[in-house]
Amino acid sequence: MIKTNLTALSRKYLEKKGYYVEKVEHFEFYTKRMHDMLDVGDLLALNGKELLLVQVTSRGHLASRRTKSTESEKLKLWLQAGGKFLLHGWDKPLYRWRLKEEEL
């Protein structure tokens, strides 16, 4: 449930910045697990100038997602091909959602 809400927040944020955004993670019925694009991406965003793959998580899990992403051979190929990769970490300290965005 939280994952869906955070993904929706990132989607809305990117759309406001002028990107077309598609969700690229999917649910595997047999294993009952979510699978990310290239094992690291939840959203694909493009605006005619750049192509972004975005991993969405809570702010508290940014470090573990960063480690997983930097070790990914598939992500290395994505970056070599000219794609960009962003980590979106969300938290809500009081009444408003807050984003920490990192580019790898």
N, C-alpha and C positions, 0 to 999 in steps of 0.2 A: 504493500500500500504506500509506504513512504517513498519507495523508488519511483512509482508512477507520478506522485506529486512533484518530486524533485525534477524528474524528466520534463514534466509539463512546465515547470518554472524556467528551465533552461531553454525549452522550445520558445516560450513566449519572449524571453530575453533576446534570443537570437533573431526572431522575427521582427522585433522592434528595431534591431540594428540593420534590417534590410536583407536578411538571409531567407532563402527558402529552406525549410527544415523537414526532414523525414526521420521517423523513428526506425532504426535499423537493428534493434535487438528483437528477439522473438522468443516465445515460450515453447519449449520442447515438451510435448504432451507426455511422452513415455518416461522421460527422466524427471519431469516436474521441475525443470530448471529453466532460467532465462539464459539465452546465448547472445553474446554481443558480436557485432561485426568485427571481424579480425581478432576476436577474443578480447577486445578492449573498448569498442565504441558503442554508445547507445543512440547517438544522433548523428546524422549526416547533414551538413549545412553548406549551401553554396550561394554565391551572390554574383557570379560572373567574373570575379577577380580571383577568388580563392575557394578552395574546397576544404572544409573542416570535418574532422571526425572528433566527436565530443564524448568523453566519459563523464557521466553524472554520478555524484555520490554526496554523502553528507560531509561536512567539513572535517569531522573527526576521522574519516576514513581516507582523506586525501593522500597521506603518506603511503599507505599500503597500495592504493591504486597507482600512485606514481612509481613505486617499486615494480609492481606487476607490469606496468606499461613500458618502462625502460628496458625490461628484460625480454619484451616481445619481439621476436624476429619478424612477425607479420607487420608490426607497427614500423619497424625499421625500413621495410620495403615501401610502406605507405609514404613515409617521410622522404625517402630517396626519390620517389616518383613525383614529389612536389606537393603532396598533401600536407596539411597542417593538423596538429593534434592538440586539443585543449582538454584540460581537466576542470570541471566545474564542481566546486565544493560548496554546499549550501548549509546554512544554519539559521536559526531564528532565536537570537539572544533575548529579545523582548517581544515586540509585537510585529516586527517587520522582517521578512526574509532578507538574508545577506549572502552575496555571492563572492567567493574567492575564485578567480580564474587564473589558471596557469597554462602556459604554452610549453610543450616539450619540443 
